[in-house]
């Protein structure tokens, strides 16, 4: 996924898989380990904006967020 942050008409900062979002925005991000979020489980629900999302660990040990 590619994110673009527009800061002015002349300046654009972009984050890509090679550029962390914190670096692109100059704002430090809070970092959590997946273990601290998931505990012993493989999935959890996150409520955001009145919707429920599911964060899960796949069989290939990747994280997937779905609505």
C-alpha positions as CSV (number, residue, x, y, z in Angstrom):
1,X,0.0,0.0,0.0
2,X,1.3,3.5,-0.8
3,X,0.3,6.5,1.2
4,X,0.8,10.2,0.0
5,X,0.7,13.1,2.4
6,X,0.3,16.5,0.8
7,X,1.9,19.3,2.9
8,X,1.7,22.2,0.5
9,X,1.1,22.6,-3.3
10,X,4.9,22.4,-3.8
11,X,5.8,19.7,-1.3
12,X,4.7,16.1,-1.2
13,X,5.9,13.5,1.3
14,X,5.2,9.8,0.5
15,X,5.5,6.7,2.5
16,X,6.0,3.3,0.9
17,X,7.0,-0.1,2.3
18,X,10.6,1.2,2.3
19,X,9.7,4.5,4.1
20,X,7.9,4.3,7.4
21,X,4.9,6.6,7.8
22,X,6.5,8.2,10.9
23,X,9.5,9.2,8.8
24,X,7.2,10.6,6.0
25,X,5.1,12.7,8.4
26,X,7.9,13.6,10.9
27,X,5.6,12.4,13.7
28,X,6.8,9.6,15.9
29,X,4.5,6.6,15.9
30,X,3.7,4.4,18.9
31,X,5.0,0.9,18.4
32,X,3.4,-2.2,19.8
33,X,4.4,-5.8,19.4
34,X,1.9,-8.1,17.8
35,X,2.3,-10.4,20.9
36,X,1.2,-7.6,23.2
37,X,-1.9,-7.1,21.1
38,X,-2.8,-10.7,20.4
39,X,-1.6,-12.4,23.5
40,X,-2.1,-16.2,23.0
41,X,-4.8,-15.6,20.4
42,X,-4.6,-15.4,16.6
43,X,-7.3,-12.8,16.1
44,X,-8.9,-9.8,17.8
45,X,-11.6,-7.2,17.0
46,X,-11.0,-3.5,16.8
47,X,-13.9,-1.0,17.0
48,X,-13.3,2.2,14.9
49,X,-15.8,4.8,13.7
50,X,-18.7,2.6,14.6
51,X,-17.4,-0.4,12.6
52,X,-15.8,-3.6,13.8
53,X,-12.6,-4.8,12.2
54,X,-10.8,-8.1,12.7
55,X,-7.0,-8.2,13.0
56,X,-5.7,-11.8,12.6
57,X,-2.5,-13.7,12.1
58,X,-2.5,-15.9,9.0
59,X,-1.0,-19.4,8.6
60,X,2.0,-17.7,7.0
61,X,2.4,-15.5,10.1
62,X,1.2,-12.3,8.4
63,X,-1.2,-9.7,9.8
64,X,-4.5,-9.1,8.0
65,X,-7.0,-6.4,8.9
66,X,-10.5,-6.8,7.5
67,X,-13.8,-5.1,8.0
